[in-house]
Amino acid sequence: MSDERLLQLAQQLEWLGCEAGFYGAKAGGSAAETFLERQREVLATAEKIERELKGAVRFNLSTLVGVDYGPLEETFDSITDLLAAVEDIKQSAVFSAQELPSKVRRFSRMVESYGSAAIPAGV
């Protein structure tokens, strides 16, 4: 898993989540159709992120986000936090679209902060 790939997926999720929240708040036929499409895209992107995170744990512990230079326990905590946030986003996509924009923005910030934590000082 590369930090760039995860960041790209997080940004995509943020965009889709904000759109889903926007269309979920609107009433009307075309807005409802667009919301359902964005909802499916949010869920698909969240699944991709989960696969990336789980694949990193399974195959290459040295490239985990945010912990290339930290203790193993912190690595697992970071991955657990990210996976929990993705699950929360998936639940919001299905049950409470109005919460999606804030949750996907928070997730993007989490990915950015974990990614920057993986870079040692002075690099």
Secondary structure, DSSP 8 states (H G I E B T S, - for coil): --HHHHHHHHHHHHHHHHHHHHHHHS-SHHHHHHHHHHHHHHHHHHHHHHHHHHHHHHH-GGG-TT-TTS-HHHHHHHHHHHHHHHHHHHHHHHH-GGGHHHHHHHHHHHHHHHHHHTS-TT-
